[in-house]
Amino acid sequence: MRTIAVAGRKGGTGKTTTAVNLAAWLARQGRPVLLVDLDPQANATLHLGAASNTSVWRLLVRQDPLAELAGEVRPDLHLLHGGEQTASARDVLAFQSTRDARGAMTALRDALRKAQGFDFVIIDLPPSLDLLAVNGIMAASELCLPVPCQFLGLEGARQFHDLAAELTDAGGRAELRWVIPTFYRANVRASEDALDSLHQAFGTKVTTPIRLTTRLDEAARAGKTIFEWDADCPGAQDYAAVAGRIANG
């Protein structure tokens, strides 16, 4: 089972869109996937047209069995729903950290060790560097960073890269494997310059860019994956290419 954390320092990077469509593409290939929505805004949950609930809180705070919490929202795609109480789970973990810092950082990893039947676990991290993000990174073996092809987009990627490196001292094992350029506009100078900067900073970790298209936003608002909404649009083609590369390691 491969566990991939999808991270972003702030909103508007394409983080949740990437997590959802990566998970959706893998599931459509018959690869069982668990998508974990760690963002208190529950954007991944809403993106799939599901209702937010207390699943993450119950997993991290009450330590309820994962099998009872993750629901199948598409064939081979299971979701650990996010919701407002996810923020409460973060607060409980913060209190726990005063007594057991390591345990507060590895609550999600400990829970996911009991996961069975999945080829992939995709974790949609909150757009922050808080204890929920730390839990997601500590649980993952691979780190995926969507980075908008915009001015200063590179800085957020470096921050998460540095955080993952720091957490190795606490037993973390997440390795930055994938940098996904998002909101890419071909032949636009600022976009091309940002893409060049990513290649210079991260080399072969940089994937095919995700072209800017309103279809991705439309799909999210409709509670659909891009493959359900418009499988022939540039966004679907680009995410299929990126997901195929990730699936092949």
Secondary structure, DSSP 4 states (H G I P E B T S, - for coil): -EEEEE--SSSSSSHHHHHHHHHHHHHHTT--EEEEE--TT-HHHHHTTPPP-SHHHIIIII---HHHH-EEEETTEEEE---THHHHHHHHHHHHHTT-HHHHHSHHHHHHTT--S-SEEEEE--SSSSHHHHHHHHH-SEEEEEEESSTTHHHHHHHHHHHHHHHGGGT---EEEEEEEESB-TT-HHHHHHHHHHHHHHGGGB----B--HHHHHHHHTT--HHHH-TTSHHHHHHHHHHHHHHT-
